[in-house]
Amino acid sequence: MEARHYTRGRPRIGLALGGGGARGYAHLGVLKALQEANIPIDVIAGTSMGAVVGAAYATGYQVEELVDMALQMRWRQLFGMADPTLPRQGVIAGNRLERYFETLTQGRDFNQLEKTLVVVATDITTGEEVRLNSGPVARALRASTAVPGVFCPVRLGRHLLVDGSVTTPVPVAVAADAGAEVVVAVDVCSPVDRTDVLVRAWKWLKEIPLRQTYCLAGVPGFLHFLKPGLPESINIVGRSLELYDRYMKVSSPGTPSMHCWLLKPAVENVRWYEFHRVRECIQAGEAVGRQVVDQVNILLEKGDFGEGTGHETGRAKKVTGGER
């Protein structure tokens, strides 16, 4: 396919790739659809799994290479990235995972990437979104993917960082703030993980006096033995659930002058840990990506990025995997 020539210069095009564990493989399908349509990408903002896919692409891998790597991933390799530790802040230290990220990103810092990349994490202490765009990429990915209670948080400067999905499931505003004028956002969140149930359970547990909680457990002696090691990790999980409940009610579509397509691949029934469903997720991403490439190219060819383009400006135009 011949490269297109856009009028009035080309706007900066960004991707906002959300978190969702295994569902994040849908991002590869979206990238494949964009590549086949010759739509260039200048800026990538990523949360959790979206940050991993975005970082690999910004490192310089071809989409086909990333798809092959994903399809070849086996449970043995995934388990090999786990380094169990005493469960004070998490049950997995995350050092092996960070070494994998170092290999994936070829040991690069952000300023050595081929595209602008912003990785989103969450400060579990303050509850704020933290945008990482300097220093080692692998360290930022380790922070953005630190699932609370599972992986130990990452200390970066004054921040204690965990999974970016807690505060920023889909980093649309991050991509816009990084200079993107046209954003393709990919939302792979799903109620199948039942985070809402966990939020309600945490609120219920907080209302029960400590002594009563011990009695309900029925093993006060055992809990007393574990008490020195567990509270911090439990509090981290609880804090993340509170933040998740808060930020799920907030929508940040971007800036008034930004054009955005919000894609929702049909991966709602895939649980975050079902990494064996790679091919299904990639195909779902590719399907929804193909629904918007013509619209994006029409916008780019017009060269008119103000009002009156026929697209919602400053608001996300939603496209789901069920649309035809």
C-alpha angles and dihedrals in degrees: 000000000000119000114256124236114222125208124239091014125295123283120230109267120210140190123214107197117191133210126256110131112237090005086069089078084080086076088070090057091051090049090051092053092048092048093050089052091050093241107155123218122217105166132035126189114185139185122198108312088009088058091052093051092043093049093050091050092046089051089065107262117146115242090243090056092051092048091051091048091051094048091050094051112114133191090250090061092047092050089047089064091060117097107181118216138175105295099244099120098358141342095245121054094208098218094119090048090052090051088053089052090050089056093044093051093038091240093292131158119224092260090059096058123108093231136034108269131187119185118202124215135162128243100224092198100053099023093231130139111249121203116206120198106144138062126024113355092210092060091051091050090050089055096044092052098044099123105207113255092010103062123033114251119256121240111219115169108304093344130095101203135203137163113328092220089077091074105010115034092169115019099212096141090047091058091047093049089051089061105271114146094181117040131191106196123193119204115195098165116130139184088224088091088059096219088158090064091051091051092053092045091052092050089050093049092049089058093056116088114246093244092052090049090056091051092049089053090055093210106081093156093055093046090049089054091052096040096097091056106036113047096076094053091044091051091049091054091046093048091050091051091052091050092045090053090050099047097042086072094055124083120196108180096171136251128338092250097050127103113214137183114195109205122199110191116206096255099112092120094054114098118223093250098047096104091156088075093070098126093049092052094047091051091049090052093048092050095053092041092057090056092067107032094088091049092050093048092049089054092048094047092051090056090207110124099167129083121313099046093122093247129101109264119211089002128087116250102217122223119179132195089249095063121102 
